[in-house]
Amino acid sequence: MNDEKYMKIALKEAKKALDKDEIPVGAVIVKDNKIIAKAYNTRNMSNRVVDHAEIIAINKANKKLNNWRLEDCEIYITLEPCPMCASAIEQSRIKRIITGAVNNNLETRNISFDILKKINWVKNCCSEECSNLINIFFYNKRNK
């Protein structure tokens, strides 16, 4: 199944973030079954609050397509998006979102769901692997 294939690539991106002590979130944008952008969180390294995997991937896809509209694209994200990223996904007109791990912050999750209510959303793709990366990151933070 293509969803698992592309989520595994997003997981590779998330592992890059984990290796750099960033929250391990990866994102991949696909158009016509071809990857046009991939990214991982770099907020701590860049010192830019907006450098979430989704935002970076959207910027790369915009540049690749020379268009801010990503109407025929899908985004694969290893963690449900925060409201900032949800808004960017909605504004860019991405047609489908596929996520892995659940965002445990219920308030944030509800805001993101509300923003993305009109977009086809597939949840829990490779959720165990995605959740494990997040759990490893926070376990390491607590036990330093």
C-alpha positions in Angstrom: 0.0 0.0 0.0 1.4 3.4 -0.9 0.4 5.0 2.4 2.7 2.8 4.3 5.5 3.2 1.7 5.4 7.0 2.0 5.0 7.0 5.8 8.1 4.8 6.0 10.0 7.6 4.2 8.5 10.2 6.6 9.8 8.0 9.4 13.3 8.1 8.0 13.0 11.9 8.0 11.8 11.8 11.6 14.8 9.6 12.6 17.1 12.4 11.2 15.4 14.8 13.6 15.8 12.3 16.5 19.5 12.0 15.7 19.8 15.8 15.9 17.9 16.0 19.3 14.8 17.5 17.6 11.3 16.3 18.2 11.2 13.4 15.7 8.6 14.4 13.2 9.0 13.8 9.5 6.9 14.9 6.5 6.7 13.8 2.9 4.6 15.5 0.2 3.6 13.4 -2.8 2.1 14.4 -6.1 1.1 11.8 -8.8 2.8 9.0 -6.8 6.1 10.9 -6.8 7.8 12.5 -3.8 8.2 16.2 -4.4 9.3 17.2 -0.9 10.4 15.8 2.4 11.6 17.3 5.7 12.0 16.9 9.4 11.8 19.2 12.4 14.7 21.6 12.7 13.3 24.2 15.1 16.0 23.9 17.7 18.9 23.9 15.2 17.5 26.9 13.3 16.1 28.8 16.2 13.0 29.4 14.1 9.6 28.5 15.7 8.1 27.8 12.3 10.6 25.1 11.3 8.3 22.2 11.8 8.6 19.3 9.3 5.3 20.1 7.6 6.1 23.8 7.1 9.5 23.0 5.6 8.1 20.3 3.3 5.3 22.7 2.1 7.9 25.4 1.4 10.0 22.9 -0.6 6.9 21.6 -2.5 5.9 25.2 -3.3 9.3 25.9 -4.7 9.4 22.6 -6.7 6.0 23.3 -8.3 6.5 27.1 -8.5 3.0 27.4 -6.9 1.7 28.0 -3.5 -1.3 25.7 -4.3 -0.7 22.0 -3.6 -4.1 20.9 -4.7 -3.2 17.5 -6.1 -0.8 16.6 -3.3 -0.9 14.4 -0.3 1.1 14.9 2.9 2.4 12.1 5.1 3.3 13.2 8.7 4.6 11.0 11.5 2.6 13.0 14.1 -0.7 14.7 13.9 -0.1 18.4 13.1 -0.2 21.3 15.5 -2.6 24.1 14.7 0.1 26.2 12.9 0.9 23.2 10.6 -2.8 22.3 10.2 -3.5 25.8 9.0 -0.6 25.7 6.5 -1.8 22.4 5.2 -5.3 23.8 4.8 -4.1 27.0 3.2 -1.9 25.2 0.7 -5.0 23.2 -0.4 -3.4 19.8 0.1 -6.1 17.3 -0.8 -5.2 14.4 1.6 -3.3 14.1 4.9 -2.0 10.8 6.3 -0.7 10.8 9.9 1.0 8.3 12.2 1.2 9.0 15.9 -1.6 10.7 17.8 -1.0 14.1 19.3 -1.7 13.6 23.0 -2.6 17.2 23.7 -6.3 17.1 23.3 -6.9 20.8 23.0 -4.3 21.1 20.2 -5.7 18.0 18.6 -9.2 19.4 18.5 -8.1 22.7 17.0 -6.2 20.9 14.3 -9.1 18.6 13.6 -11.4 21.7 13.2 -9.0 23.4 10.8 -8.6 20.3 8.7 -12.3 19.1 8.8 -12.7 19.4 5.0 -9.6 17.5 4.1 -9.5 13.7 3.5 -7.6 12.5 6.6 -6.2 9.0 7.1 -5.1 8.5 10.7 -2.9 5.9 12.4 -0.7 4.9 9.4 2.3 3.1 10.9 1.2 4.5 14.2 3.2 2.2 16.4 6.5 3.0 14.7 5.7 6.7 14.7 4.7 6.7 18.4 7.8 4.8 19.3 10.1 7.5 17.9 8.2 10.2 19.9 8.4 8.0 23.1 12.1 7.5 22.7 12.7 11.2 22.3 10.8 12.1 25.5 12.2 9.2 27.4 15.7 10.4 26.6 14.8 13.9 27.7 13.4 12.8 31.0 16.3 10.5 31.8 19.3 12.8 31.0 
